[in-house]
Amino acid sequence: MSRERARRRAEREAEQARERAVRQRRVARRQRRRAVLRRLTPRLRRGRSGRLARHSRGERAAIVLLTGAALILIWTFVDDLALRVALIVLLLLVLPAIVVIALDRRT
């Protein structure tokens, strides 16, 4: 009786060892595959940098659209070329201050 139990236990342990070895090979293969994919796929830079990084996409779009509208209005309603150029240069010089005043989050 005890020999039979010992034989069954040995078979069970051998089967568990085979399953464990198969599982370890699968895990090792999966890890190697993931490592290769990580090396091959390009990394995307998630962060934004620079002055406009503080603003959302909608805020940046509003800045560009409103500046473009102001340029069009200046070009449409001002007749003198020298005054147009002066107003456009003034707008571009004052634009950062306007953006800070309008969109600053330090309140």
C-alpha positions in Angstrom: 0.0 0.0 0.0 2.7 2.5 0.9 4.7 1.6 -2.2 1.7 2.3 -4.3 1.2 5.7 -2.6 4.9 6.5 -3.0 4.8 5.6 -6.7 1.7 7.8 -7.3 3.3 10.6 -5.4 6.5 10.3 -7.5 4.4 10.3 -10.7 2.5 13.4 -9.4 5.7 15.2 -8.6 7.3 14.3 -11.9 4.2 15.6 -13.7 4.2 18.8 -11.7 7.9 19.3 -12.5 7.2 18.8 -16.2 4.4 21.4 -16.1 6.6 23.8 -14.1 9.3 23.5 -16.7 6.9 24.1 -19.5 5.5 27.1 -17.7 9.0 28.5 -17.1 9.9 28.1 -20.8 6.7 29.9 -21.8 7.4 32.8 -19.4 11.0 33.1 -20.5 10.0 33.1 -24.2 7.3 35.8 -23.4 9.9 37.9 -21.6 12.4 37.6 -24.4 9.7 38.5 -27.0 8.7 41.6 -24.9 12.3 42.7 -24.5 12.8 42.4 -28.3 9.6 44.4 -29.0 10.7 47.1 -26.4 14.0 47.4 -28.2 12.4 47.6 -31.7 9.5 50.0 -31.0 10.4 53.7 -31.0 9.7 55.6 -27.8 7.3 58.4 -27.9 8.1 61.5 -25.9 5.1 62.2 -23.8 5.9 65.5 -22.3 5.8 68.9 -23.9 8.5 71.4 -23.4 8.8 75.1 -24.1 6.7 78.1 -23.5 3.5 76.7 -24.9 3.7 73.5 -22.9 1.8 75.2 -20.1 -1.3 75.6 -22.2 -3.7 73.0 -23.4 -4.3 72.2 -27.0 -7.5 74.3 -27.0 -5.7 77.3 -25.5 -2.9 77.1 -28.1 -5.5 76.9 -30.9 -7.3 79.9 -29.5 -4.0 81.9 -29.3 -3.2 81.1 -32.9 -6.7 81.7 -34.2 -7.1 85.0 -32.4 -3.7 86.2 -33.5 -4.5 85.3 -37.1 -7.9 87.1 -36.8 -6.1 90.2 -35.4 -3.6 90.1 -38.3 -6.4 89.8 -40.9 -8.3 92.7 -39.2 -5.1 94.8 -39.3 -4.4 93.9 -42.9 -8.1 94.6 -43.9 -8.9 97.9 -42.1 -5.5 99.7 -42.2 -4.6 101.3 -45.5 -1.1 102.5 -44.9 1.5 99.8 -45.4 4.0 101.2 -42.9 1.2 101.4 -40.2 0.2 97.8 -41.0 3.7 96.6 -40.5 4.1 98.6 -37.3 0.8 97.3 -35.9 1.7 93.7 -36.8 5.1 94.1 -35.1 3.5 95.6 -32.1 0.9 92.8 -31.9 3.7 90.2 -32.1 5.7 92.0 -29.4 2.7 92.3 -27.0 1.3 88.9 -27.7 3.2 87.0 -24.9 2.0 89.6 -22.3 -1.6 89.2 -23.5 -1.3 85.4 -23.3 0.1 85.6 -19.8 -2.6 88.0 -18.6 -5.4 86.1 -20.2 -4.4 82.5 -19.5 -2.2 82.7 -16.4 -3.0 80.0 -13.8 -1.3 81.5 -10.8 -4.5 82.7 -9.2 
